[in-house]
Amino acid sequence: MSKESNLVHINSNDVDCFYKIKPSSIYMMFQEAAMKSVAKIGNDSLDLAKQGVDWIIIRMQVEILKTPSFHDEVNVYTYPGDDMGVFYPRYWYVTDSNGEVIIKASSIWGLLDVKTRKLCLKKDIINKMPPVHMDNELPLPSKIASKEVSLKDKRKIYFSEIDLNGHLNNCSYIKLIQDLHDIEFYSKYEVASIYTAYVKELYIGDEIEMYSNMENDVEYIEARKGEELIFQAEVKYRLK
């Protein structure tokens, strides 16, 4: 199966007050394109629920070469990578109306056993797509090295933030990252790249602490629940 394209119109819900697409909207755009792709071979969440599993994302990296704006139309391409047993690589790239690549991404997914809440280790539980590769695709995301951090925020997880799996949606983690800075910061800077690593699930009512370490234009971020590491990210910013 070749790469698949989705035409996306950037609407008012996708952008911030500077009329630029929010990083969380980019993640959601990729999630929806991936779900459409796997649905074609019977691997969407409704099909997988019959087998007691569903998709979870483990690691992802996104490189934003040019930030789309309100009312832009972009094409989102997605395709699967090489078989990794119980892990499932997936890639994306986005082109603007001129066909220029403006965003690239790569990721590693797994299957969650909805009863045990652990990674499903069955290798042949889903229909697998033949791998595809493109020139200049991002390498698969590696582990994120820990750094010394300081506390930046505390908050709870609410019902509006959970997804089909009953846990905090991966795109909502990106909102947690965005909220570490104020409007003055984002009037000067925009996100150039994001690495994310999802370690543990979060549920309604969980109380978490957000920590970060900013060095020059790169910010290392952790979410913790007590002493337990939940999520890591590394974000690179650039001047607008």
Buried (B, 14 or more C-beta within 10 A) or exposed (E): EEBBEBEBEBEEEBBBEBBBBBBBBBBBBBBBBBBBBBEEEEBBBEBBEEBBBBBBBBBBBBBBBEBBEBEBEBBBBBBBBEBEEEBBBBBBBBBBEEEEBBBBBBBBBBBBBBEEBEBBEEEEBBEEBEEBEEEEBBEBBEEBEEBEBEEBEEEEBEEEBBBBBEBBBBBBBBBBBBEBBEEEEBEEBBBBBBBBBBBBBBEBEBEBBBBBBBEEEBBBBBBBBEEEBBBBBBBBBEEE
